[in-house]
Amino acid sequence: MGLSVRVIDNFSVGRPENVPAEAELIQGDILDPAAIEKAVAGCDVVFHLAARVAIRSSFDFVVEDTATNFAGTASVCRATLRSGSARKIISTSSMAVYSDAATPDPLSETHPTEPVSPYGLSKLGAERLTHMLAAGTGVDSVVLRLFNTYGPGQTYSPYVGVVTIFVNKLRNGEAATVFGDGEQARDFVHVEDVVSAFVCAMEASVTGETCNIGTGRATTVNDVYKIVSSYMGVDRNPEHCPAVAGELRYSIADIAKARRILHYEPQHRFEASIGAVIDEIMLQSKAAK
Ligand SMILES: NC(=O)c1ccc[n+]([C@@H]2O[C@H](COP(=O)([O-])OP(=O)(O)OC[C@H]3O[C@@H](n4cnc5c(N)ncnc54)[C@H](O)[C@@H]3O)[C@@H](O)[C@H]2O)c1
C-alpha cells in the first residue's frame, strides 16, 4: 500500500525478527510516556494491539494485565490524541468481553458484555476508554473485537492458542489436553483476515464503532483436535481435564456489522487453511531446535 509503518513493542512476547525490515522499530513499553509519544509522533493512524493476552492466567496476573491492557490503552490514547497528527485510533478488543452464550449461535455486538475473566474485563474497559477519550476530539475511534485468531507466525505459549498447543504436543509425541468435554465452540479467524479487517477499519469513514471480527462459523475444540491430529497423521486420543474458569462455552461472531460498515469479508475457511499453518508451525519448531 506504500505506507510507512512504525512499530512499538516491549518484546515481552513478540520478537524483533518478526517485524518486517521496512518498518521502523521502537523497543519500548506503551506505559512509558516518552516511548509511546515517540512511537505515535507524526502517525495518521494508530493500530493498538499491545496487550497481555493469556485469559487463564489473568486471575493470577490481574494487576499486571490490568496495567498493560487498561492503563496501557489510556497511555496509547493520550499520546495519540496529543500527537496532533493522528486522524484515527483502532483498538483491539476480544470476544472475551461477552457474557457466555447458551447456544453456539453467532453473537452480535449487542450481546451482553459481562466478561467471565479479568482479561475480558480489562479489554472491555479498554474499548470503552478508547471511544470515550477520542469522542469529540476530531480523532476517529474504531474497536475491533477479534475472535480466535490463528495463522503463521503465531507465538508458541502453552497457555494461549489451541492450534499451536495441539501441534506442539502431538509433534513431541505427547498427549494434548482438552479442557471440559471439548464441545466448547469457537470462531477461528485467519490472521490474514484479521489484518484485512484493520485495513478496512483504517479506510472506512466511521467513528465510535465497535465491530466483531471473525468468520461467523463455529468449530469445536474436539473438531480442532480431529483436524490437527488427522493432518499430522497422529492416531491418539486427547486427555480431558476439567473446564477452566474464565473461558466461554460458546464464542461465535456475528460479522454482519463489520460487513456492513467496514466492508470486511473473511476469505479463509479453517478446514482449508489450517494445513499450511500446521506446516509452518512444524517448520518453526524444527528451526528453533
Ligand atoms: N490471538 C487471539 O486469538 C486474539 C483474540 C482476541 C483479541 N486479541 C487481541 O489482539 C491483540 C494481539 O494479540 P496476540 O494474540 O497477537 O498476542 P501477542 O502476545 O502475540 O501480541 C501482543 C504483543 O504486545 C506486546 N506487548 C505486551 N505488553 C506490552 C507493553 N506494555 N508495551 C509494549 N508492547 C507490549 C507483546 O510483546 C506482544 O508482541 C491483543 O490486543 C489481544 O488482546 C487476540
The ligand as an SDF file (V2000), in Angstrom:
LIG
                    3D

 44 48  0  0  0  0  0  0  0  0999 V2000
   -4.9130  -14.0220   19.2620 N   0  0  0  0  0  0  0  0  0  0  0  0
   -6.2260  -14.0040   19.5060 C   0  0  0  0  0  0  0  0  0  0  0  0
   -6.9230  -15.0080   19.3140 O   0  0  0  0  0  0  0  0  0  0  0  0
   -6.8970  -12.7320   19.9850 C   0  0  0  0  0  0  0  0  0  0  0  0
   -8.2800  -12.7500   20.2010 C   0  0  0  0  0  0  0  0  0  0  0  0
   -8.9020  -11.5960   20.6570 C   0  0  0  0  0  0  0  0  0  0  0  0
   -8.1780  -10.4420   20.8460 C   0  0  0  0  0  0  0  0  0  0  0  0
   -6.8340  -10.4430   20.6360 N   0  0  0  0  0  0  0  0  0  0  0  0
   -6.1090   -9.1840   20.8650 C   0  0  0  0  0  0  0  0  0  0  0  0
   -5.2390   -8.9740   19.7610 O   0  0  0  0  0  0  0  0  0  0  0  0
   -4.0630   -8.2830   20.1990 C   0  0  0  0  0  0  0  0  0  0  0  0
   -2.8180   -9.0360   19.7680 C   0  0  0  0  0  0  0  0  0  0  0  0
   -2.8320  -10.2980   20.4270 O   0  0  0  0  0  0  0  0  0  0  0  0
   -1.8760  -11.5100   20.0140 P   0  0  0  0  0  0  0  0  0  0  0  0
   -2.6700  -12.7440   20.0960 O   0  0  0  0  0  0  0  0  0  0  0  0
   -1.1370  -11.1770   18.7610 O   0  0  0  0  0  0  0  0  0  0  0  0
   -0.9090  -11.5310   21.2890 O   0  0  0  0  0  0  0  0  0  0  0  0
    0.6610  -11.3910   21.3680 P   0  0  0  0  0  0  0  0  0  0  0  0
    1.0220  -11.5970   22.8100 O   0  0  0  0  0  0  0  0  0  0  0  0
    1.3180  -12.2310   20.3330 O   0  0  0  0  0  0  0  0  0  0  0  0
    0.8710   -9.8500   20.9750 O   0  0  0  0  0  0  0  0  0  0  0  0
    0.8330   -8.8130   21.9120 C   0  0  0  0  0  0  0  0  0  0  0  0
    2.1230   -8.0080   21.7350 C   0  0  0  0  0  0  0  0  0  0  0  0
    2.1050   -6.9300   22.6690 O   0  0  0  0  0  0  0  0  0  0  0  0
    3.4250   -6.7950   23.1970 C   0  0  0  0  0  0  0  0  0  0  0  0
    3.2900   -6.1360   24.5000 N   0  0  0  0  0  0  0  0  0  0  0  0
    2.7350   -6.6270   25.6330 C   0  0  0  0  0  0  0  0  0  0  0  0
    2.7790   -5.7150   26.6100 N   0  0  0  0  0  0  0  0  0  0  0  0
    3.3600   -4.5980   26.0820 C   0  0  0  0  0  0  0  0  0  0  0  0
    3.6890   -3.3180   26.6140 C   0  0  0  0  0  0  0  0  0  0  0  0
    3.4070   -2.9840   27.8860 N   0  0  0  0  0  0  0  0  0  0  0  0
    4.2980   -2.4330   25.7880 N   0  0  0  0  0  0  0  0  0  0  0  0
    4.6050   -2.7510   24.5060 C   0  0  0  0  0  0  0  0  0  0  0  0
    4.3030   -3.9490   23.9520 N   0  0  0  0  0  0  0  0  0  0  0  0
    3.6980   -4.8660   24.7420 C   0  0  0  0  0  0  0  0  0  0  0  0
    3.9600   -8.2130   23.2770 C   0  0  0  0  0  0  0  0  0  0  0  0
    5.3780   -8.2870   23.3030 O   0  0  0  0  0  0  0  0  0  0  0  0
    3.3890   -8.8260   22.0040 C   0  0  0  0  0  0  0  0  0  0  0  0
    4.2620   -8.6790   20.8930 O   0  0  0  0  0  0  0  0  0  0  0  0
   -4.2000   -8.1290   21.7140 C   0  0  0  0  0  0  0  0  0  0  0  0
   -4.7270   -6.8450   21.9940 O   0  0  0  0  0  0  0  0  0  0  0  0
   -5.2190   -9.2030   22.0880 C   0  0  0  0  0  0  0  0  0  0  0  0
   -5.9140   -8.8670   23.2820 O   0  0  0  0  0  0  0  0  0  0  0  0
   -6.1770  -11.5640   20.2130 C   0  0  0  0  0  0  0  0  0  0  0  0
  1  2  1  0
  2  3  2  0
  2  4  1  0
  4  5  1  0
  4 44  2  0
  5  6  2  0
  6  7  1  0
  7  8  2  0
  8  9  1  0
  8 44  1  0
  9 10  1  0
  9 42  1  0
 10 11  1  0
 11 12  1  0
 11 40  1  0
 12 13  1  0
 13 14  1  0
 14 15  2  0
 14 16  1  0
 14 17  1  0
 17 18  1  0
 18 19  2  0
 18 20  1  0
 18 21  1  0
 21 22  1  0
 22 23  1  0
 23 24  1  0
 23 38  1  0
 24 25  1  0
 25 26  1  0
 25 36  1  0
 26 27  1  0
 26 35  1  0
 27 28  2  0
 28 29  1  0
 29 30  1  0
 29 35  2  0
 30 31  1  0
 30 32  2  0
 32 33  1  0
 33 34  2  0
 34 35  1  0
 36 37  1  0
 36 38  1  0
 38 39  1  0
 40 41  1  0
 40 42  1  0
 42 43  1  0
M  CHG  2   8   1  16  -1
M  END
$$$$
